[in-house]
């Protein structure tokens, strides 16, 4: 498997774990947002962060490739 895939899978797993712990505590105290809601929020935040980092790396590569192509002329 790809190293980046495993790293992102670990990040998502930790987000589910942290969201589950926080959600279970909120469920225990009869708060409005419970177990599933908090898990969805943490997974969404993790995905947003993962995609933002991936897009940033992609843009850096694109800018570097364009600079190299312009230097060739």
Buried (B, 14 or more C-beta within 10 A) or exposed (E): EEEEEEEBEEBBEEBBEBBBBBBBEBBEEEEEEBBEBBBBBBBEEBBEEBEEEEEEEEEEEEEEEEEEEEEEE
